[in-house]
């Protein structure tokens, strides 16, 4: 039994593989897969933005009043700022995805590392700021 030179590594058991998409070289063989990945990423980011928007609505309608009156209201103000930052990160990603899809289809991107790193880092910043906002929101409403 001989191994072929283009045998691919099995990444099904690697959790770190899911953190960063391994899109390095973009060519005619994988361009459609990259575009599908961008479409899926866009759908997830739009869904996540709606969750953040709903959280802002719930926090402002049913929570205490944000402001600078005390530690609780200051924590709620910081929570709202973090949620707005998270929405901004997601919107930046969603805004860039059609440009990247066009560039992949026209062959203007041959190395996808920078593209995937930009979208992954920005979306992870949005996720981390949203989680921080949830913690600040709980703290602000409990103080």
C-alpha positions, 0 to 999 in steps of 0.5 A: 500500500503506497501513500499518495503525496496529496493525502490530507491530515485528519483534523477531526480531533483537533479543537484548535483547528476550529479556532482558526480556519486553515485557508492558506492557498486559494486556487481554482480547486478550493475557491468555492469552498472558501466562498462557502466558508465566507457565506457560513461565517457571514450567517453566523456573524449576522445571527450573533449580532442579532443576539447582541442586539437582543441583549442590549434591549433586554439590558436596557428594558429590564435591568437597572439604569446605566450611568455614573451614579454608583458602581452598579450603574457604571458596570451597566454602562461599561456593559453597554459599551462592550456590547456596542463594540461587539456589534461593531466588530461583527459589522466590520466582518460582515461588511468585508465578506462580500469584498473577500468573496469577490476577490476570491472569485476573481482570483485577486486573493491567492493566499488566504491567511491574512483574510482568515486572520482578519476575520477570525481575530475581529470576530473573536474580539467581538465574542470576548467583548460580548462575554465581558459585557454579559459579566458586567451586566450581571454585576451591574444588576446585582450591585 
